[in-house]
Amino acid sequence: MKKVGLSYNSRRALIANVGETAGSEIAELMTQMAAEIEELRRTKVNVTRIVPGIPELHNTFVEDPV
């Protein structure tokens, strides 16, 4: 599995600029968000809605990721 999140140098620079507590919280949040995005990309499914009664002039498909 590939590593998700900030590198050591990025984390260290963030902590140096905003403080240890805030920098650690931000880095952890970014790591969690990156993992969630990766999970969403991995499990993405396209759904095409088919609604009865739509006139032929509106032949567009709506795709929503699930």
C-alpha positions, 0 to 999 in steps of 0.5 A: 500500500502506498504511503498517504500523508505528509513527508517528514520534512513537510510535517517538520516545516508545518510544525516550525511555522504554526507551532507543534500542537497546531502543526501536528493537528493539521498534519494528522487531519491532512493524512486522514483526508488523504486516506479518505480521498484514496479510499473514495477513488478506490471504491468509486462507482458510476451510476447512471440515473434513468428517469421515466417520462423525460422527453427525448430532447433531454437525452443527457445522462447524469452520473453520480459517484457513489 
